[in-house]
Amino acid sequence: MIRVVCSSTSVTYSLFIARMATVMDNLDISSISTGRPMDKFIILSGHLPVHLVRGRVSLADEVKVVEKGTIPKKFTLITGLPDVGLVGLVAASHIVSSLKMEETGSVESEFFPPMIVLHDGLPKSPIRLFANGSLVVIVAETAIPAALTRSLADAIVNWAASRNAEMMISIGGMAVQNRQDLDVPKVFAAISDKSLEKKLGDAAEVLGEGYIVGAYALMLRKCAEMNLPAITLLTQSFYNYPDPEAAAAALNSLNKILGLKVEVSELLQKGEEIRLRARDVMKRTQTEMARMGKSQEYEVPALYG
């Protein structure tokens, strides 16, 4: 538990330096003492300014989905965020290129890393939305800061709900120690409601017990609370090594669920090239996964079974 104490009585707004980017939920609000009433002060958590207003911690600026093009009236939202083995990022990027999807928006926050990505020589947001037909895909080409995970998850789900998305499907990896021995990685699914088992069919095995850590965990839980159908596909993969083969397995399952025809042969052929290109993103993602305790997914057994 972090206890924050301010002894200054000369200013209404006090600035503190607190390195707690991964433990914001453990902040003991009741322990704050200033010697005089304070309605508001600012904590600087690592590089992320945070407002504490009347005992409530929140990011100073919310993560926002910014639309720049046409969003289908009825659509399934697919999210591919950097995670275990970069399975979601690789899979979602392949969907976008295979289906020739058009860029329709981005996810923005002034507290994202100050960076752009270049495509065809043009500057792009590292987290973008693409659309084609009844599909919208969110692709994040940068590691998500652990301290922003909850705000990002809330922003995506709230936006999807406001746009009346019919379903959300997130694609990620599930680290297994014997990944090198698996010719075809197995795909599991965590679902927001039992009724989705019929939708899954034999595309993936329902994950009955276990742990999920990170943005996908928060998104799935929020979808369940909001009655927004959601599936999280988790493919057996390497933990800190880009795994395009796992991404291909996830796409095969996605094809079955949605009736798509995303060809994965090119993805498999370019496996080594993808691994080389994705090394830096994987390295940064591994750092953020460590901060959020991602390794709990395979280190800690479920308590009930």
C-alpha positions as CSV (number, residue, x, y, z in Angstrom):
1,M,0.0,0.0,0.0
2,I,1.4,3.4,-0.9
3,R,0.8,6.2,1.6
4,V,1.1,9.8,0.3
5,V,1.6,12.6,2.8
6,C,1.9,16.3,2.1
7,S,3.2,18.4,4.9
8,S,3.1,21.7,2.9
9,T,0.5,24.2,4.1
10,S,1.6,27.1,1.8
11,V,0.0,26.0,-1.4
12,T,-3.4,24.7,-2.5
13,Y,-2.0,22.6,-5.3
14,S,1.0,20.5,-4.4
15,L,3.2,18.5,-6.8
16,F,4.5,15.2,-5.8
17,I,6.8,12.7,-7.6
18,A,5.4,9.2,-6.9
19,R,6.7,6.2,-8.9
20,M,3.6,4.1,-8.9
21,A,2.7,3.5,-12.5
22,T,1.8,-0.1,-11.8
23,V,0.2,0.2,-8.4
24,M,-2.3,3.0,-8.8
25,D,-5.1,0.8,-7.5
26,N,-3.2,0.5,-4.2
27,L,-3.1,4.2,-3.4
28,D,-4.4,4.8,0.1
29,I,-6.4,8.0,-0.4
30,S,-7.3,8.2,3.3
31,S,-3.7,8.6,4.3
32,I,-3.3,12.0,2.5
33,S,-2.7,14.8,5.0
34,T,-2.0,18.4,4.0
35,G,-2.6,20.4,7.2
36,R,-5.4,22.3,5.4
37,P,-8.3,21.3,3.2
38,M,-7.4,20.6,-0.4
39,D,-10.0,20.0,-3.1
40,K,-7.5,19.0,-5.7
41,F,-3.8,18.4,-6.2
42,I,-1.7,16.6,-8.8
43,I,0.4,13.5,-8.5
44,L,2.9,12.8,-11.2
45,S,3.0,9.0,-11.6
46,G,6.2,8.3,-13.6
47,H,5.4,10.4,-16.7
48,L,1.6,10.3,-16.4
49,P,-0.1,13.2,-14.7
50,V,-2.9,12.1,-12.5
51,H,-5.6,14.2,-10.9
52,L,-6.8,13.3,-7.4
53,V,-10.2,15.0,-7.0
54,R,-12.1,14.5,-3.7
55,G,-10.5,11.2,-3.1
56,R,-10.8,9.7,-6.6
57,V,-7.9,8.8,-8.7
58,S,-8.3,9.3,-12.5
59,L,-6.1,10.0,-15.5
60,A,-5.8,13.7,-16.1
61,D,-6.9,13.2,-19.7
62,E,-9.2,10.4,-20.9
63,V,-8.3,8.2,-23.7
64,K,-10.5,9.0,-26.7
65,V,-11.6,7.3,-29.9
66,V,-11.5,9.8,-32.7
67,E,-13.5,9.0,-35.8
68,K,-12.1,10.2,-39.1
69,G,-14.2,8.2,-41.6
70,T,-17.4,6.2,-41.9
71,I,-18.2,3.6,-39.2
72,P,-20.6,0.9,-40.3
73,K,-24.0,1.0,-38.6
74,K,-23.8,-2.7,-37.6
75,F,-20.3,-4.1,-37.0
76,T,-18.1,-6.5,-35.1
77,L,-15.2,-4.9,-33.5
78,I,-11.9,-6.7,-33.6
79,T,-9.0,-5.5,-31.3
80,G,-5.4,-6.4,-31.8
81,L,-3.2,-4.9,-29.0
82,P,0.4,-5.7,-28.3
83,D,0.4,-8.6,-25.8
84,V,1.9,-12.0,-25.4
85,G,3.8,-13.0,-28.6
86,L,2.3,-10.0,-30.3
87,V,-0.4,-12.4,-31.5
88,G,-3.2,-9.7,-31.6
89,L,-1.0,-7.1,-33.3
90,V,0.2,-9.5,-36.0
91,A,-3.3,-11.0,-36.6
92,A,-5.1,-7.7,-36.7
93,S,-2.5,-6.1,-39.0
94,H,-2.9,-9.1,-41.4
95,I,-6.7,-8.7,-41.4
96,V,-6.4,-5.0,-42.3
97,S,-4.0,-5.7,-45.2
98,S,-5.8,-8.8,-46.5
99,L,-9.2,-7.2,-46.6
100,K,-7.9,-3.9,-47.8
101,M,-9.6,-2.0,-45.0
102,E,-9.7,1.8,-44.9
103,E,-8.5,3.9,-42.0
104,T,-11.5,5.4,-40.2
105,G,-10.1,6.8,-36.9
106,S,-7.6,6.6,-34.1
107,V,-7.3,6.2,-30.4
108,E,-5.7,9.3,-28.8
109,S,-4.4,10.6,-25.5
110,E,-1.8,13.2,-24.7
111,F,-0.3,10.7,-22.4
112,F,0.5,8.1,-25.0
113,P,4.2,7.9,-25.9
114,P,5.1,10.9,-28.1
115,M,5.5,9.0,-31.4
116,I,4.0,8.3,-34.8
117,V,4.3,5.4,-37.2
118,L,5.2,6.0,-40.9
119,H,3.3,4.2,-43.6
120,D,4.0,5.0,-47.3
121,G,6.0,7.9,-46.0
122,L,3.1,9.5,-44.1
123,P,2.7,10.0,-40.4
124,K,0.1,7.9,-38.7
125,S,-1.3,7.5,-35.2
126,P,0.2,4.3,-33.6
127,I,-3.4,3.1,-32.6
128,R,-5.8,3.2,-35.5
129,L,-9.2,2.1,-36.5
130,F,-10.0,0.4,-39.9
131,A,-13.3,-0.5,-41.4
132,N,-14.6,-2.7,-44.2
133,G,-18.2,-4.0,-44.6
134,S,-19.4,-5.1,-41.2
135,L,-15.9,-5.2,-39.6
136,V,-14.0,-2.6,-37.6
137,V,-10.5,-3.4,-36.5
138,I,-8.4,-1.6,-33.9
139,V,-4.6,-2.1,-34.3
140,A,-2.1,-0.8,-31.9
141,E,1.5,-0.6,-33.2
142,T,3.0,0.6,-30.0
143,A,3.3,-0.9,-26.5
144,I,0.5,0.3,-24.2
145,P,1.8,1.9,-21.0
146,A,0.6,-0.2,-18.1
147,A,-0.8,2.8,-16.2
148,L,-3.1,3.6,-19.2
149,T,-4.5,0.0,-19.6
150,R,-7.7,0.6,-17.7
151,S,-8.4,3.9,-19.5
152,L,-7.8,2.4,-22.9
153,A,-10.0,-0.6,-22.2
154,D,-12.8,1.7,-20.9
155,A,-12.5,4.0,-23.9
156,I,-12.7,1.1,-26.4
157,V,-15.7,-0.6,-24.8
158,N,-17.6,2.6,-24.2
159,W,-17.1,3.7,-27.8
160,A,-18.2,0.3,-29.1
161,A,-21.3,0.4,-27.0
162,S,-22.1,3.9,-28.1
163,R,-21.8,2.8,-31.7
164,N,-24.0,-0.2,-31.1
165,A,-21.4,-2.8,-32.0
166,E,-22.9,-6.2,-32.3
167,M,-19.9,-8.0,-30.8
168,M,-16.3,-7.5,-29.7
169,I,-13.5,-10.0,-30.5
170,S,-10.1,-9.5,-29.0
171,I,-7.1,-11.5,-30.2
172,G,-4.2,-12.3,-27.9
173,G,-1.7,-14.9,-26.9
174,M,-1.5,-17.5,-24.1
175,A,2.1,-18.2,-23.1
176,V,3.0,-21.8,-22.8
177,Q,6.4,-23.2,-21.8
178,N,6.4,-26.0,-24.5
179,R,5.4,-23.7,-27.4
180,Q,8.4,-24.8,-29.4
181,D,7.1,-28.4,-29.4
182,L,3.7,-27.4,-30.8
183,D,3.3,-27.6,-34.6
184,V,-0.2,-26.1,-34.5
185,P,-1.0,-23.9,-31.5
186,K,-4.3,-24.4,-29.8
187,V,-6.9,-21.6,-29.6
188,F,-8.9,-20.9,-26.4
189,A,-11.7,-18.5,-25.9
190,A,-12.9,-16.5,-22.9
191,I,-16.5,-15.3,-23.3
192,S,-18.6,-12.7,-21.7
193,D,-21.7,-14.8,-21.7
194,K,-22.5,-18.6,-22.0
195,S,-24.7,-18.0,-25.0
196,L,-21.6,-17.3,-27.1
197,E,-20.5,-21.0,-26.9
198,K,-22.9,-21.7,-29.8
199,K,-21.2,-18.9,-31.8
200,L,-17.8,-20.4,-31.1
201,G,-18.7,-23.9,-32.3
202,D,-15.5,-25.8,-32.8
203,A,-13.4,-22.7,-33.6
204,A,-11.9,-22.5,-30.1
205,E,-12.1,-24.3,-26.7
206,V,-13.8,-22.3,-24.0
207,L,-11.4,-21.4,-21.2
208,G,-13.2,-22.6,-18.1
209,E,-10.7,-21.6,-15.4
210,G,-7.6,-19.4,-15.3
211,Y,-6.4,-15.8,-15.2
212,I,-6.3,-13.1,-17.8
213,V,-4.2,-9.9,-17.1
214,G,-4.2,-6.7,-19.0
215,A,-6.4,-4.7,-21.3
216,Y,-8.2,-7.7,-22.7
217,A,-9.2,-8.8,-19.2
218,L,-10.7,-5.4,-18.4
219,M,-12.5,-5.2,-21.7
220,L,-14.0,-8.6,-21.3
221,R,-15.3,-7.8,-17.8
222,K,-16.7,-4.5,-18.9
223,C,-18.4,-6.0,-21.9
224,A,-20.0,-8.6,-19.5
225,E,-21.2,-5.8,-17.2
226,M,-22.7,-3.9,-20.2
227,N,-24.2,-7.0,-21.9
228,L,-22.1,-6.4,-24.9
229,P,-21.2,-9.9,-26.4
230,A,-17.5,-10.3,-26.3
231,I,-15.0,-13.1,-27.1
232,T,-11.3,-13.1,-26.3
233,L,-9.3,-15.5,-28.4
234,L,-6.1,-16.7,-26.7
235,T,-3.7,-18.8,-28.7
236,Q,-0.9,-20.8,-27.3
237,S,2.3,-18.8,-28.0
238,F,5.7,-17.7,-26.9
239,Y,5.7,-15.1,-24.1
240,N,8.3,-12.6,-25.3
241,Y,8.9,-13.7,-28.9
242,P,6.8,-12.6,-31.8
243,D,4.7,-15.6,-32.9
244,P,3.1,-15.2,-36.4
245,E,2.2,-18.9,-36.4
246,A,0.0,-18.3,-33.3
247,A,-1.5,-15.3,-35.1
248,A,-2.3,-17.6,-38.1
249,A,-4.0,-20.1,-35.8
250,A,-6.1,-17.3,-34.2
251,L,-7.1,-16.1,-37.7
252,N,-8.3,-19.6,-38.7
253,S,-10.5,-19.6,-35.6
254,L,-11.8,-16.1,-36.4
255,N,-12.6,-17.2,-40.0
256,K,-14.9,-19.9,-38.6
257,I,-16.6,-17.6,-36.1
258,L,-17.3,-14.8,-38.5
259,G,-17.4,-16.6,-41.8
260,L,-14.4,-14.7,-43.1
261,K,-11.9,-15.8,-45.7
262,V,-8.7,-14.3,-44.4
263,E,-5.8,-16.3,-46.0
264,V,-3.0,-17.0,-43.6
265,S,-0.4,-18.7,-46.0
266,E,1.3,-15.4,-46.7
267,L,1.5,-14.7,-42.9
268,L,3.2,-18.1,-42.4
269,Q,5.6,-17.6,-45.3
270,K,6.7,-14.2,-43.9
271,G,7.1,-15.5,-40.3
272,E,10.8,-14.7,-40.0
273,E,10.4,-11.3,-41.6
274,I,7.6,-10.4,-39.2
275,R,9.6,-11.6,-36.2
276,L,12.5,-9.3,-37.2
277,R,10.3,-6.3,-37.8
278,A,8.4,-6.8,-34.5
279,R,11.4,-7.1,-32.2
280,D,11.4,-3.6,-30.9
281,V,7.7,-3.5,-30.3
282,M,8.0,-6.9,-28.5
283,K,10.8,-5.6,-26.3
284,R,8.7,-2.5,-25.2
285,T,5.6,-4.7,-24.8
286,Q,7.5,-7.1,-22.5
287,T,8.4,-4.2,-20.2
288,E,4.8,-3.1,-19.9
289,M,3.6,-6.7,-19.4
290,A,6.0,-7.1,-16.5
291,R,4.7,-3.9,-14.9
292,M,1.1,-5.2,-15.0
293,G,2.0,-8.7,-13.8
294,K,1.2,-10.5,-17.0
295,S,3.2,-13.5,-16.0
296,Q,0.5,-14.4,-13.5
297,E,-1.5,-15.9,-16.3
298,Y,0.7,-19.0,-16.4
299,E,2.5,-18.8,-13.0
300,V,-0.6,-18.8,-10.7
301,P,-3.1,-21.7,-10.9
302,A,-6.8,-21.1,-10.7
303,L,-8.2,-21.5,-7.1
304,Y,-11.4,-23.1,-8.1
305,G,-12.0,-25.9,-10.7
